[in-house]
Amino acid sequence: MNTQYTRYAFIITLASSAILAATTALAADFRGPIATQGKALITASDQARFIVRGVALASNNHNKDLLGDSEHDYFAQKILPRLLELNVNAVRVYSVDLSQGHDATMNLLKQNGIYALIGMASEQVNVNRVDPNYSITLRERITDVIDAFSGYENILGYSVGNEVVFPGNIYDYVTNIESPPECSTQRECIERAVNLEKHDASVIKAVIRDAKAHLQSKGLSTPVGVAMQDSPEASLTPPGLIGTDVVAQYYACGIASERADYIGLNSYRYVPGGPMSSYDGIAQEVAAFPIPVYLTESGAVGNSNNPTTRDWKIVGQNYTRSLLIDNLSGEVGYEFFNEPNNFGLYTEDAGLTETPWGGAQALGSEFAQASTMSVPMPSANPATVDCPTNFNPVVPEPGESIQITVKNYADMRLKVVQNGSPLATLDDAIDGTPSVTAVRVHQSEEVFILNPPNWDLVCNVAAGTLEDGWIVLNNVEWGNSCTTSR
């Protein structure tokens, strides 16, 4: 995850009178910030149960932040009318661009009673499931996202990762891709994969803890959680891998300041025409959790190369069946725009044409009916859940962040790097006078000064060497240790 902003007031003018009418009609739906109460999501202003009626919102142009101010006109004129047709109360975005503001679209969503679930990772900064590290860059990305969005009341929550713990993918990596291989027998490879799962999960839980602490420092209690692949331990091949049902228990256990505020599951157990009991297994798996659970992706299409039109008939079960009412808080339909996997509701064309298999009208109808239903609080709210005995890695403490000064004597621009993440650019020296750059680094990790584009080593400083306020100089023969001074 990597990576803050003056808020501006916008007068939002919508071109379509139909949009204006719908906006006015739905404005009363916004009931203040979202909070958690036991196993329920609630609106803090009236303590009423909140059930998610959402859609996953991402563009095929994955560099495009659809909540960004640069996309406001497109959002208002094209996307918003479709969201109103779908009768959603939430959108999920997987990443945001912190180089721009988000006032215009976030305010537009609020006016229409729509909340946003914000993904905190970026394409450049995230938890790499096969090489997980809790870098300073990752921590800074988390706090930067919170700083950028903390002024908005219509945040459904923050998601610190999406399907990071993916047992099958990890096992495939250690058996077929990892080079040099670190396992040779199936038993060794299962152990290697499980160790990576544990490392992934511990980093995710550390991010959750630190994101919650940063929100608390700002006087906020916005829910922080994680979106997970739905892969129960019983369904995994080969046996011995740890399923995400166990990992979810790990996220939900422990003291309140460390555990997730909610669990999101990307689940496709219901297929068109399937039984209305398709979510029962999930509800039973999370019944002991003391926190809300909802589906952060849903809506199977069968064979994605020959998709079956989705009927979305199971949506109403979250509002009518006691098992689901007690244990699930709604779902996010996957996904708004069609991609090559053919899960989209609409084609990303000028008219946002409905796909023949997405079932947009069916989803809108189900959400419309659901929006009129009142859902009671869960009948039971466990205080805690035990941590899994076979999956309880220690949550890593954040490495201490210190500020150092780097003097660059080279007549070229260089980079300060930790854990593979560039932290700062060093301007080139001028006429032998070094440039001077302040940079925050992880005290417990090795610091590198590298020369892009080939990333040749200029010099390095061993982990644990530096202290706050120290100076690092690269006035050495390249490839050696940097010079340091107090």
N, C-alpha and C positions, 0 to 999 in steps of 0.2 A: 504494500500500500504506500505512496510518498506525498508528501507535500504538506484567502484570509482577507473583512472587507467592509468598506464603507457602504452602508445601506442608502439607497436612494428611493425617494417616493416617486411612484409612477401613476399617472392617470391612464388607465387601460381602456382603450376604445376598441370595441369589437365591430367588425364590419357588418356582421349579419344580425338582423333584428331577432331572428330565431335564437341565436346564441345569447343575446341579451335577455330574452325572456326566460330562457332556461337558467341562465345565471341567477336572475332574480329569484326564481322559484327555488333554487337549491341553496341559496346563500345561508338560510337558516339551519342547514344541515351541519354546519361547522359548530362544534360544541366545545372548542378549546383543546388544549394539549392532551396527548395520549399518555396514560400512566398504566401501571400494572397493579392488580390487587389479587393476590393469590394466583390462581390459574387463569384469571381473566384479564383481558385488556379493557380499560375503562377510559371514558372521557373525564378528565380531571374536574371539569366545571360542574358536572352533575352526577358523577359517580356511576353513570349508566354503562352497561356492558357494550363493548364495541366488537363487532364481528367484521372481519376484513372481507370486502368485496373488491378485489384488486385485479390489476392487469400488469404484466411485466412489460416495461417500456424500454426498448433499446432500438437504435437505428442500425441498419446494415452498414452504414458508415460509422464504424465503432469509435471514431475520433470525435463524433458529434455528441455533445451534451445537450439533450433535448430540454433540460430544465434551465439551461444557460440563457442569459439575456439575448445573446445573438440569435437564438432560435425562437424568441417570443412570438413574433408575427406568425411564423409557420405553426407554432403550437396553438396559438389562439384561433387561427383560421382553419386549420386542418385537423389537428389532433383533438382539441377540446370537443368539437361537435361529436366525434366518435366516442370519446370518453363519456359524454352525456348520454349517448345512445346505449352505451353498455351499462349505465347506472352504477358506475364504480364509486367507491369512497376512498380508493387508494391506488397509487401507481408505485411500482417498484422500479428503481433505476440501479444499474449495476456499478456505475462509476460516474463521477462528476469532474468537471474541468474547473480547477481552482484558479485559473488565470482570468476568469470572468465572473461577474456577479450573477445572482439568481433571483433578484427581487421581483422582476416583472412576472415571471412564470409561477414562482412560488405564491405570490399574492393572487394571481389568477386562479390557481388551484384552490387556495383558501376560500376565495369568493364563491367557489362552486362546491364547497364541502368536501374537498379531496385532499387527502394526506399523501405524503411521500415517504417511502421506505428508501433510505439512502445507503447505497453500497459504498464502503469506505476505501476499497482497494482501487488501484489504477493498473493499467496495463504494465507500467514500468515498476511499480512498487506494490508488492503483495506477498503473501506467504506461498512460497514455492513448495508444493507438496513433496517433491523429491529432494529438496535441499532447503529445509525450513530454517530460518534464522530470524531472531527478533532484533533487527537492526535499529539504529537510531533514526534512520530514514523512514522506516515503517512507523515508529512511534510519532514522528513528526507529521507524517501523512494523516494519521488518525486525529491528532489534535488540530491540525489545519482544517480538516473537513468539519469537525465540530465547531471550530471558530467561525467558519464560513456559513454554517447553517443554524447556529444556535439562536439567531434572532427570529426564526420562523416558528410560529406556534403549530403549524400543520405538519410536523414531522411524526410519522408513524413510529419510526425507530431507525437505528443505525445497524447495518449488517457488516460485521468485520471480515466476512469471507464468504465465498460461494463454492461449496463442494470441495473444500480444500482436502479434507480426509475422504479419499475416494479409493476404498480398499482394492478393488479390481484393477484400477489404473496403476496404483502403486506396485501391486504384485507383478503386473506386466512389465513395469519399468525395471524392477530388480531382476527379473528372469530373462528379459529379452533386449533391454536397452542399456542398462548401466554398464559403463566402461571406465576402468576395468571392472569385471563382475566381482561382487563382494559375497556371493553365495553360489554354491554348486549343487546342493541337494535340495529337494523340495522343502524339507524341514528347515534348512538354513535360510532358504528364500522366504518362507513364511515368517520366520523370526525376524529377518531383515525388514520385511514389509511392515510387520507389527511395530517394530521399533520406530520406523518412519511415521507410522500413524500416531504413535504416542508423542513424538517430537512435534508433529504438525499440531496436534490437539493442544499440547501444552503452550505453544506459541499463540494459538488462537485464544486460549483462555487468558493468557497474559495480556493480550491486546484488549479483550473485553474488560478485564480489571482496570487497565490504565485509561481506557476510554470512559468508563464509569467514573473514575476518580477525577478526570478532567471536567466532565459534565458537572459533577458535584461541586468542584471549585468555582463553577459559574452559577451555582444555585439552581441547577437543572437536574431533572430525573428522567429524561427521555430514555426509553428502553433501548438497551444495547444487546444485540444477540448475534446469531449466526445462521446462515442458510446452508442446509446440509443435503447431500445426496441421501435418498431413501434406500438403504440397503441393509435390511436386518441380518444379524449374524447367522440366522438359520438358513438364509438363502445364498450364502457366499460359497464360492468354489475357488480354491480348495478349502476344506474345513481347516480352521485354525486362524484365519484372518479375523480381525475384530470388526464387527458390523457397526454401522453408524447409529444403530439403536443404543449400543453400549456407549459410544462416543457422546451421544446426546445426553445420556445419564451423567457422564463426566462433566459436561458443560453445566448441567443443572444442579450438581451437588456442591457442597461446601458452603463457606460463609457467604453472606449476601453480597459483600463488596467484591467477591471474586467470580461468583457464578453468573451465567448469562441471565438477562432479564426475560428473554423469550427464546424459544427454539423455532426455527423455520425449517420445514422439510420440503424438498423438491420431490413430489410424489406423483407417480403416474399409474397408481393402482387401478383407478377407474378408467375403463375404456368405453367407447360408445356402445350402449346397449347392455352394459355390465350390471352386476347386482348392486343394489343400494347399500349393501353391507361392505363395499370395497374399502371404506375408510375405517372399518371396525378394528382391524388389526393395529393400525396406527394408534387409534384412541386407547386401546388396551396397553400398547407398549409404553405410552407416556402417562398413563393414569397416575402413577406415583410421583410425577414431577410436580414441584411446587410453583411452577412458572407457566405462563401461557405458551401454547404451541399452535402454530397455524401453518398452512401449506404455502410456501413461498413460490412454488411453481406447481401447476396442475393442468390436466387436460390432455390425456393420451390420444394419439391419432392412429394407433395400431402400427402398421408398416408405414414409416415416414415417406417411403418412395411411392406408396400407393395409399395415401391416407384415407381414413374413413371419416365422413362428416361427423363432427362432435355434437352431441346432444346436450351436454352439460346438466343432465337431469339430476345428478347427485348433489348439486350445489345446495338445494333446499334441505338436505339431510342435516347440515350443520345447524339448522334452525329448529328442527322438529324432532330429532331423535336424541333421547337423554344421554346415551353413551357419548355421542359426538358433542352435544351441548356442554357436557361436563369436561371434555378434554381437548376440544379443538376450537379455535377462534377464527374460523373462516379460511379463505383461500385466495391465491393470486393466480389468475388464468395466464397461461404461457402460450403465446406471447402476442403483443400488439402487431408488430411488423413481421411479415413472413421472411424466413431465411431458407437456405437450402435444405434444412431439416423438415420443412413443411409443417411447422407448428403454428404458423401465423394466422391471426384473425384478418389482417388486411395486407394487401400488396403495397409496397412503398412506392406508389405512383402518384400522379397529380391528383387523382380523386380518392386515394386511399380505398381502393376497390376491395370489397369483401372477398376473401378466398372461398372457394366452393366447399372446402373441408373444415374451415376454422370454426364455423358455428357461431358467428358474432351475434346474429339475431337471437339465437337460442340462449346464449350467455346473457345478453342484455335482458331478455325476458325473465330468466331465472333470478338475476340480480335485482330486477325491478320488484318482483314478488317478495324477495328476501328483504328488501329495504323497508317493507311495511311491517315486518315481523319484529316483535319484541322478544328478546332472548334472556332467560333468567340467568343469574349467577350460577357457577358450578355448585353442585350439591356438596362437594367436599374440597377442602384446600389443604393438602399436606403441607406441613411446616418445612420439612426438608426431605431429601432423598439421599440414601446412602451412596457413597461413591463406589464405582465398580471395583471389586477386589482385584480383578485381573487387568484393569486399565485405569490407573490413577497416577499418571506422571506428575512430578512436581512442577508447579507453575513457576516459570523462570522469573526471577526478579529483574526489573529493568536495569541494565547497566547504567552506571552514573554518567550523566551528561556533563561534560566539562567544556569550557571555552579555551581554545588555544589560539595562538597567532602563528601564521605560517609566512615565512619570508622566501620568496621565489627569486633566485639569482639567475635563472635561465632566461634567455631572450626568446621565450616562447610560452604560450599559455599551457598550463598543466592542470591536473585534477587531483583533488584530495578524495580518496576512496576508502570505504570500510565495508566489509561484507559484500563486495561486488557492487555497492551503490555509491555513485558520485555524490559527495557532500558539498563541494565548493569548487569553483574555477579560480585558478591563480593567474592573475594578469602577468604578462611578461615583464622582465626587468628592463629598465631604460638606462642606457649608458652606464651599466654596471651597478645601478641603484636598484635593490630588490623591491618588488611589489610586496605589500603587506596586506594580509587577508585574515580576518577573524573567522573562525569556524568552530562549531560545536561538534564534538566527537564523542564516541563511546569510550569511556576510560578502560573498559575491560577487553577491548578488541584492538587488533593490530591496525595501524594507520599506514596507508600507502600514498605516496605521491607518484602519479603515473603520467605518461606522455601519450595522449591519444593522437592519431586514431589506432595505432597498434598497441597502445597500452603498455608500452615499455616501462619497466621499473626505473624510476629516478632514485628514490630512496624510501626507506620504511622505518617505522618506529614500533618496537615490540609491544604487545598487549600489556597493560598495567604499568607502563613506564611513565606516562604523562600525568600531570596534575593540572588542576585549574590554573589558568594564567600562564602556563609555560609557552615557550617559543620554540618553533621547529624551523630549521633552516636546511635547505637542500644544497648547500655549498660544499658538496662532496662529490667524489667520483661516482657516476651513476651505477646503481646496482648495490650500493652499500647502505649502511644505516644512516639516517638523517642525523644532523647535529641537533642537539636539544639544549636548552638553557632555561633557567628559572626567570 
